Amino acid sequence: MSIFSYNNGQRLWVGNTGWVAGVLDFTRFIQFDASPASGNTFTVTGVSFRYGDNPLSTDFNILKFQAYYSTDNWFTKTVLNGTPLGYLNTTMSIFSVSNLNVPVAGGQTFSLRIYPYSPTGSNPMTPSFAIHDTVVISGTTAPSDPCLNLCNSDFEQPVLSSSYFQYPVNDVPCWKTTASIQTIELWKSGFSGIQAYLGNQFAELNSQGVGTLYQGFTATLGSTVSVSFAHRGRYANPDVMRVEIGPAGGPYASLGNYSDNNTAWSYHTVPYTFPSSGSTNYEIRFVSISSNGGAGPADGGNFLDAISVNCPASICGVKFNDLNGNGLKDGTETGIPNWTINLIGPIDSSITTDANGNYCFTNLPVGTYTVSETNQSGWQQTAPQSPGTYTATLAAGQNIDN
């Protein structure tokens, strides 16, 4: 199928043999892409274009089409017109779909494909062309949330159709690798008895050899973020990786080496403050050091999941002596120091209250947390009601003070 410019648009031609009769062929299409500018997101609300066949005084009704869109490099796709529409010779028709509301994050692309085909075939003596012009992918743009820096951060795209697969790097949205073979390996949750830390899929850093898995993002200079990730070994002995962050091309700051075995996921969170000046084009990088305690193999080990570079969140509160038992801190009621407060969630932690009864869990990644206390002999808890815990879901950069 050949493409020619035509009246400020384009037309598709299959040659002197004419269009062969058949059904829609997903290998024959024309594609139009739209991506948000750096530092922005894009919500696609509508798609429209004009379409028609070779201009003649009679409609031969030779060609039909269906249109689809995708935001994950065509591992999944959504049809825009379930009923095929026909190209007319006597006029250019208008195709229009509105109210789509398709979010496109930074680093992603909205792709429109038009698939023309001929159910009945065409006569070579009556040339038939799939003509398209005035293609519009419309929507709204907005600055990216400075507290949400990564995309495909838990490796849910593309969706695996098998237990695992080594994808060409361009098939995994948002991620790149330095591995010479240029593949990224994804595993489905449950494969070989290993459940994903978050969602349905996770990545193996040592896909077919030692390398670095990395993603670019736009940094907010001068801000502090929480870098969080789940790491797990594959073999009997620990797998080791290094985590780095820095401007694209370097130099990179090391956030430490992480050594974890194959018995469970370990979830790590490290604070990082961007410099106040310089480039805003940054990378988060996961560097393979060794697998199986150094015994190898090089082409396996270092599982990754649930990666985020987010504005830090916090959960804070006060433990107080509820003299009247109403569950509220009244003006004359004082805080209780040295009381143990527990946090369970993506991060588990315990701290003790300060001299005024205050506590604060800081640098928390997003997720759902439960706050409880360790009661002491001679005291009765008055709030909250049974089961005596608070549960809260934190967004990036959110600070909850109860």
Secondary structure, 3 states (H helix, E strand, C coil): CEEEEECCEEEEECCCCCCCCCCCCCCCCEEEEECCCCCEEEEEEEEEEEEECCCCCCCCCCCEEEEEEECCCCCCCEECCCCCEECCCCCCEEEEECCCCEEECCCCCEEEEEEEECCCCCCCCCCCCEEEEEEEEEEEEEECCCCCCCCCCCCCCCCCCCCEEEEEHHHCCCCEECCCCCEEEEEECCHHHCCCCCCCEEEECCCCCCCEEEEEEECCCCCEEEEEEEEECCCCCCEEEEEEEEECCCCCEEEEEEEECCCCCEEEEEEEECCCCCCCEEEEEEEEEECHHHCCCCCCCCEEEEEEEECCEEEEEECECCCCCCCCCCCCCCECCCCEEEEECCCCEEEECCCCCEEEEEEECCEEEEEEECCCCCCCCCCCCCCCCEEEEECCCCEEEC
